[in-house]
Amino acid sequence: MKTGVLFSVWVALSALLVATVVASFFLTGIPSLAAGLSIASIKAGLVFWYFMDLRGEKGLVRLSAVVAILWLFIFFLLVAPDYLFRTV
């Protein structure tokens, strides 16, 4: 992989880090959660695609990565009702 591409991804990850910090200072509540999760998803996608080299992999490896992400999403969905409806 070309060094220029990796440098560009690094710059993008750094910019997203700055966006995360800025969002944490200016947003509160649900917008903060939405911004944080959106930015984190983009960063994770960049790391998966470029640094874990899923871009160059074929079938089964990509499928395994997608299935792992789907399971994580399912676990979050199972935990969310407990978190949302818990009384202190």
N, C-alpha and C positions, 0 to 999 in steps of 0.2 A: 504494500500500500504506500502511496506517496506521502512524503512528509508534509506537504502542503495541505493535504486533506486532513491529516491528523491534527495539524496546527489549527486549522479552521474549526474542527470539532472542539478542540480545547478552548478556543476563543468563545465559541457558542456556549459551552458548559460554564465558562467563567461569567459570561453575560447573564446566563440563567441563575447563577449563584447570586449575582448582584440583584437581579429581579426578585429572588426569594427574600433576601434581606430587606429590600425596600418594601415589599408587600407585607412583611411581618411588622414593620413599623407603622404603616399607614392603614392597613386593613384589620378589621376585627370581626369576629363571629363567622357566619357562613361564608361571606366573601373571602375571608382569609383562608379558610379551609379549602375552598374551591380553587383559589389561586395557588396555594401550596401544593395541592395534589396534582393540579394541571402541570405546573412547572416540574414537579418531581417525575411525573410520567414522561414528559419530554426528555428530561435528563437521562432517565433510565433507558428510554428508547435509543438515544444517541449512544450510550455506553454499550447496549446490546448489539446495535447494528454495526458500529465501527470498532470498538475496542475488543469485544468478544467475537468479532468477525463473523456475525451471522449473515452478513451481506454475501459472503463468499461460500457459505455452506449450502448444502442441498437438503432435500426432503426431510429425512428423519430428525436431523439436528434442529432444523427450524420448527418442526412439529413439536418436538420436546420442549423447546423454549415457549411456544405458544400455549401448550398444555400447562406448563408450570405457571404462567401468568394467569391463565383461566382459573386454576385451582386457588391461587392467591386471591383473586377477585371473589370466588365463591366463599372462601373463608372470611373475607371482609363482610360479605353480605350476611353471613350467619352470625357474626359478632355484632353487627350494627344494631339490630333490634334490642339486644341486651344493653348496649351503651346508650341508646336513645331513650329507652323507657325505664332506666334505673332511677330510683329515688334515693336521695342521699340521707 
